């Protein structure tokens, strides 16, 4: 099935009202492109570490919508033209130019999967995406089956690789170690921690989709339910949840593969979760934020054990 893509050139001032009128007509979803920089509040809410470089805001915006056969395109264009003429009497609406094209019906959520194949990490760890061909294995390989869904974490990103290296170094099999996975995403670090010898994992994520993905992937890898607990919650901004989570116990290792902007406030509240001489493995830190994260950890009483780099990403291990 092909969809008709209709794009309107207008102004940033007019986008909200024009979007409202499109919704009133029956258009169910729109896409807005402009050059307005993200606010600090938006950046924190979206956990964006590096802001995109945009040209200067010229006030121009493009509203696109994707239409199926239910819509009479000519009638919709007439409606848009009349609406813009009315709006122009009290605000700037720009050129009001309309362009029309076609796009194929695709599964945009899952389309990226065609580019992933089994791959090897840390010599003997093989990541096996569930939708791909079976990997060739050698004796002693650890296989991690993963389907991240829409959550973060196939294991291919440098930040995840750095955390996995840290887990391999600091987990001692047979010692009864417990691990907290702060921002568990797809659950890949929780799975590997258990496969490396941890006896229990407590995973936390603010995203309910990530929580479900973690649970599904742990089950997919045959992890016994008594060895893990995955919950939705926010240890930074929710005092009641933090109090409850602290009552669940302390951990030998805490992983936090998030972003610098989250790790910095996390460093102020995470220490009570860590056992004496426990280890905090942080990653997701772009190199330009390394100094800020290091200072936050030091300010909150941590000792830096090591700092490792992979590409432009940084992992800081502290105790």
C-alpha positions in Angstrom: 0.0 0.0 0.0 1.2 3.5 -0.8 0.5 6.6 1.2 0.1 10.1 0.0 2.5 12.5 1.7 1.2 16.0 1.9 3.6 18.8 3.1 2.7 22.4 3.9 5.3 25.1 4.0 4.2 27.6 6.8 5.7 29.3 9.8 6.6 28.2 13.3 4.0 30.6 14.6 1.2 28.9 12.7 2.1 25.2 13.3 0.0 24.7 16.5 -3.2 26.2 15.1 -2.8 24.6 11.6 -2.1 21.2 13.3 -5.4 21.7 15.2 -7.4 22.4 12.0 -5.8 19.3 10.3 -6.9 17.2 13.3 -10.4 18.6 13.1 -10.5 17.5 9.4 -9.6 14.0 10.4 -5.8 13.8 9.9 -4.6 11.6 12.6 -0.9 12.2 12.7 1.5 14.9 11.6 5.2 15.6 11.4 6.6 19.1 12.0 10.1 20.2 10.8 11.6 23.5 11.9 14.9 25.0 13.1 13.8 25.8 16.7 16.6 24.7 19.1 15.6 22.2 21.8 15.1 23.8 25.2 17.0 22.6 28.2 13.8 21.1 29.6 13.2 19.2 26.3 16.7 18.0 26.3 16.5 16.6 29.8 13.1 15.0 29.1 14.5 13.3 26.0 17.9 12.3 27.5 19.7 13.9 24.6 23.4 14.2 25.3 24.5 16.0 22.1 22.2 18.7 20.6 21.8 18.6 16.8 23.5 21.4 15.0 20.8 23.5 13.3 21.0 26.5 11.0 19.6 29.7 12.3 15.9 29.7 13.0 14.3 31.5 10.0 10.7 31.0 11.2 9.9 28.5 8.5 8.2 25.2 9.4 7.0 22.2 7.3 4.0 20.2 8.4 3.7 16.8 6.8 0.9 14.2 7.0 0.5 10.7 5.6 -2.9 10.0 4.0 -4.5 6.8 3.0 -7.3 6.2 0.4 -10.0 7.6 2.7 -8.9 11.1 1.9 -9.8 13.2 -1.2 -6.5 15.0 -1.7 -7.9 17.8 -3.8 -10.6 18.6 -1.2 -8.1 18.5 1.6 -5.8 20.9 -0.3 -8.8 23.3 -0.8 -9.5 23.1 2.9 -5.9 23.9 3.8 -5.8 26.8 1.4 -9.0 28.3 2.9 -7.8 27.7 6.5 -4.5 29.4 5.7 -6.3 32.4 4.2 -8.4 32.8 7.3 -5.4 32.5 9.6 -3.4 35.0 7.6 -5.7 37.8 8.7 -4.3 37.5 12.2 -0.9 35.8 12.0 1.9 35.0 9.6 1.3 31.8 7.8 4.3 31.9 5.3 4.0 30.8 1.7 1.3 28.1 2.3 2.9 26.1 -0.5 1.7 22.5 -0.6 3.7 19.6 -2.1 2.4 16.1 -2.7 4.3 12.8 -2.9 4.0 9.1 -2.3 5.6 6.8 0.3 5.5 3.1 0.6 3.8 1.4 3.6 6.7 0.1 5.7 7.1 -1.3 9.2 9.1 1.7 10.4 9.5 0.3 14.0 11.1 -3.0 12.9 12.6 -2.1 9.5 16.1 -1.5 11.1 16.3 -5.1 12.1 17.4 -6.1 8.6 20.8 -4.5 9.2 21.6 -6.6 12.4 23.3 -9.9 12.4 24.9 -12.0 15.1 28.2 -10.5 16.3 30.9 -11.3 18.8 31.8 -9.3 21.9 34.7 -9.7 24.4 36.1 -12.8 22.6 33.5 -15.3 23.9 30.2 -13.4 24.1 28.0 -13.8 21.0 25.0 -11.6 20.6 22.2 -13.4 18.8 19.4 -11.2 17.6 16.3 -13.4 17.7 15.2 -12.6 14.1 18.5 -13.5 12.4 20.3 -16.6 11.3 22.0 -18.7 14.0 25.6 -17.6 14.7 28.6 -19.9 14.3 29.8 -20.8 17.8 33.1 -21.9 19.3 33.6 -24.0 22.5 33.0 -21.8 25.5 30.9 -19.2 23.8 28.3 -17.4 25.8 25.2 -16.8 23.7 22.9 -13.8 24.5 19.6 -13.9 22.7 18.2 -10.4 22.4 15.3 -8.6 20.8 15.4 -5.0 22.1 12.0 -4.0 20.6 11.9 -0.2 20.8 14.2 0.0 23.8 18.0 0.7 23.8 20.4 -2.2 23.8 21.5 -4.7 21.1 25.1 -4.8 22.5 26.6 -3.2 19.4 26.9 0.3 20.7 30.3 1.3 22.2 28.6 2.3 25.5 27.1 -1.2 26.0 30.5 -2.8 25.1 32.2 -0.7 27.7 29.8 -1.8 30.4 30.1 -5.5 29.3 33.9 -5.2 29.7 33.4 -3.8 33.1 31.0 -6.6 34.1 33.5 -9.2 32.9 36.3 -7.6 35.0 34.4 -7.1 38.2 32.0 -10.0 38.5 33.6 -12.9 40.4 31.7 -16.2 39.7 30.7 -18.2 42.7 31.0 -15.2 45.1 27.2 -14.6 45.3 27.4 -11.1 43.8 24.2 -9.1 43.3 23.9 -6.5 40.5 21.7 -3.4 40.0 21.0 -2.5 36.4 20.0 1.2 36.5 18.4 2.1 33.2 18.1 -1.6 32.1 16.8 -0.9 28.6 16.6 -4.2 26.7 18.0 -6.1 29.7 21.2 -7.1 27.9 23.5 -6.1 30.8 21.2 -7.9 33.3 21.4 -11.1 31.1 25.2 -10.9 30.8 25.6 -10.2 34.5 23.7 -13.4 35.4 25.5 -15.4 32.7 28.9 -14.2 34.1 28.0 -15.5 37.6 25.9 -12.9 39.4 23.2 -14.6 41.6 20.6 -11.8 41.3 19.9 -8.7 39.2 17.6 -5.8 40.2 16.8 -3.9 37.0 15.2 -0.4 37.0 14.0 1.7 34.1 11.6 4.7 33.8 10.2 3.4 30.5 7.5 0.7 30.9 8.4 -0.6 27.4 12.0 -1.2 28.5 10.8 -3.0 31.6 8.7 -5.4 29.4 11.6 -5.9 26.9 14.0 -6.7 29.8 11.6 -9.3 31.2 11.0 -10.9 27.8 14.7 -11.1 27.0 15.6 -12.5 30.4 13.0 -15.2 29.9 14.2 -15.8 26.3 17.7 -16.6 27.7 16.3 -19.0 30.2 17.1 -17.0 33.3 15.1 -18.3 36.3 12.6 -15.7 37.6 13.9 -15.9 41.1 17.3 -14.6 39.9 16.0 -11.2 38.7 13.5 -8.5 39.4 12.8 -5.7 36.8 10.7 -2.7 37.9 9.6 0.6 36.5 10.7 3.6 38.6 12.8 6.7 38.9 15.5 6.7 41.6 16.4 10.3 40.8 13.1 12.1 40.9 10.7 9.8 42.9 11.6 9.8 46.6 8.9 7.2 47.4 10.2 4.8 44.8 13.8 5.4 45.9 12.9 4.6 49.5 11.1 1.4 48.4 14.0 0.4 46.1 16.5 0.9 49.0 14.5 -1.5 51.1 15.2 -4.2 48.6 18.9 -4.4 49.5 22.4 -3.3 48.4 24.5 -4.4 45.5 28.0 -5.4 44.8 27.9 -3.9 41.3 25.7 -1.2 39.8 25.7 -0.5 36.1 24.4 2.8 34.7 24.6 2.8 30.9 22.5 5.9 30.4 23.8 9.4 29.5 26.0 12.0 31.2 23.0 14.2 31.9 21.4 11.4 33.9 24.5 10.0 35.5 25.4 13.3 37.1 22.2 13.6 39.2 22.2 9.8 39.7 25.6 10.0 41.4 24.0 12.0 44.2 21.5 9.3 45.1 23.0 6.0 44.0 25.6 5.4 46.7 23.2 4.0 49.4 22.4 1.2 46.9 26.1 0.2 46.8 27.6 -2.2 49.3 30.9 -1.2 51.0 33.7 -1.7 48.4 31.0 -2.1 45.7 31.6 -0.9 42.2 29.6 1.6 40.1 30.1 1.0 36.3 28.9 4.0 34.3 28.8 4.4 30.6 26.9 6.3 27.9 29.2 9.3 28.5 30.3 11.3 25.4 33.9 12.3 25.8 33.2 16.0 26.1 31.2 15.2 29.2 33.9 13.1 30.8 35.2 15.8 33.1 31.7 16.8 34.3 30.8 13.2 35.2 34.1 12.6 36.9 33.7 15.7 39.0 30.1 14.8 40.0 31.3 11.4 41.1 34.1 12.9 43.2 31.8 15.5 44.6 29.4 12.7 45.8 32.1 10.8 47.6 33.1 8.3 44.9 36.7 7.2 44.2 37.5 6.8 40.5 38.9 3.3 39.9 39.4 3.6 36.1 38.3 5.4 33.0 38.1 3.6 29.7 37.4 5.0 26.2 36.0 3.4 23.1 35.6 5.8 20.1 34.1 9.0 21.5 32.4 7.2 24.4 33.7 6.9 28.0 33.1 4.5 30.9 34.0 5.6 34.4 34.2 2.9 37.1 34.0 4.2 40.7 33.7 2.9 44.2 
